[in-house]
Amino acid sequence: MAPWAHAPAEPAYVDEFVANVFPSAAAAYRCEDIRKGSATARWAYDPTRLRPGEFISGPTQFATADLALWYLSFTILGLAPMAVTTDVQINFLRPASGGDLLARAELLRAGKTRISGRVMLWIDGAEDRPVAHATGSYALLKRSV
């Protein structure tokens, strides 16, 4: 049995889980923090992945917000690989550059079919200067037999 199957969610377990079920995400992202009702994702700064002007791209910011919401879903569902994005809306507030990107998702509502949250994104060391904010929802897919 995998070590995360019945373990409490901790960043190390989340990172191991993601490496096994979504290895392409594990290469650039990690779980920074996870606790009841919130989770934080980190995109590790990579100068080869920047847009002209040395800006972190919108798609990278979107992916970081989406992963933070996925991690948030684990606080409700456990480590569920089939929790999937149902919607995400993001607003970019200022250019993002100069370091790791962090995204903290906070639970707004956990219903029977959806988990909804809000996400704030900032550059490491500048939490008081958000670069974007997002809202989104996740649902648990039932696997077909």
N, C-alpha and C positions, 0 to 999 in steps of 0.2 A: 504494500500500500504506500502511496506517495506520502511524504512527510507532511504535506499541507492538508491532507484529507480531513483530519479532525483537529488540527492544531489551531490555536487562536491566531487570528490574522495579525501578523507583524510584518514590517517592511521586508525583511529577509525572506519570509515565506512567500509573500506576494511576488517578489522578484524571481524566486525559484519557480513558482507556479507559472508566471508569465513566460519565462525562458522555455518552459516545456510546452505550453499551449500556443504561444504567439512569439516565436523566437525573433522575428524581425523587429518587434517592438522592444525586446529586451536589449538589443544592441545599443540603442540611443536613450532609452528612458529607464527610470527606476522609481520605485515607491519610496518616497522620503519619509512619510508619516501616514499612519492609518489608525483611526480610533473610532469609537461609536459616533456616527453622524458626520464624519469628515475624513478626507484622505488627500494627500498631497503627492503629486507627480513631479519629477524633475527630468528635464531634457538637459543632457550634458552638452555644454558648449562645444561646438565643433566648427572651427572657422572654414572648413571646406564645404559646409552646408548652408552658408549665409547667402543672402541676396546681395546684389550690388548695393554699396553704401554700408556694408557689413551689418545688415539688419537680419534679424531672425524672421523667416518668412511666415506669412499668414497660415499656410498649411501646417507648418511646424507648430505654431501656437494652437491651432485647432486640434491637432493630434494630441498635444499635451493636455489640453482641456478635456478632450474625449477620454483619454486614459485616466485622468483624475476622477471622472465620473464613473468609469468602469471600476476603478479601485473602490470608490464610494459604494458601488453596488455590492461589493464583497462584505461590507459592514452589515448589510441586511441579509444577503443570501448565502454568505460563506463564499469560498473561492469557486465561483461558478463560471466555467469557460463559456457557457452559452448565454450569458447575460449580454445583450446586444443593444447598441445605440438605436433609439427610436427617433430622436431628434436632438439637434444641437444648434443653437443660435449664438453667434459670437459677435462682439463689438470690439474693434480695435481702438484704443484710446490714445496711444502715443507710440512712436517707433520703439521696437525692442532690440537692444543691442548691448554688447559688452559683458556677457556672462551667461551662466546657466539660467534657464527659464524654469520657474516654479509655477505650479497651478494647484490651488487648494479648492477642492470641491466640498460643499457643505449641503447636507440633506435638507430639502424643502418638504418633501412628502414621500412616504413609502406606502403605496396603495396595494391593492390585490394584484394588479397587473403591471404597474409601473413604479419606478423609483425616480423622483425628480430632484434635481439639485442645481445649485449655482456655483460658478467657478470664478475665482479671481486669479489673474496671472501677473507675475512680476519677475524682474531680473533679480537674481540672488543678491542680497544686501540692500535692496530697495523696495521692500514690501509696501512701504508707504507711497510708492509711485506705480500703481498698476498700469500695465501695458495693454491689458484687454480684460473683458469679463464675458462670461458665457452662461447660458442656462441650457439644460438638457435633461433628457429622460432615457432610462434604460429599462428593458423588459427581459424577462427570462423566457427564452425559447424552450419549448418542449421538443425533445429529440424524437424523431420518427423511428419506429421500430422496424 
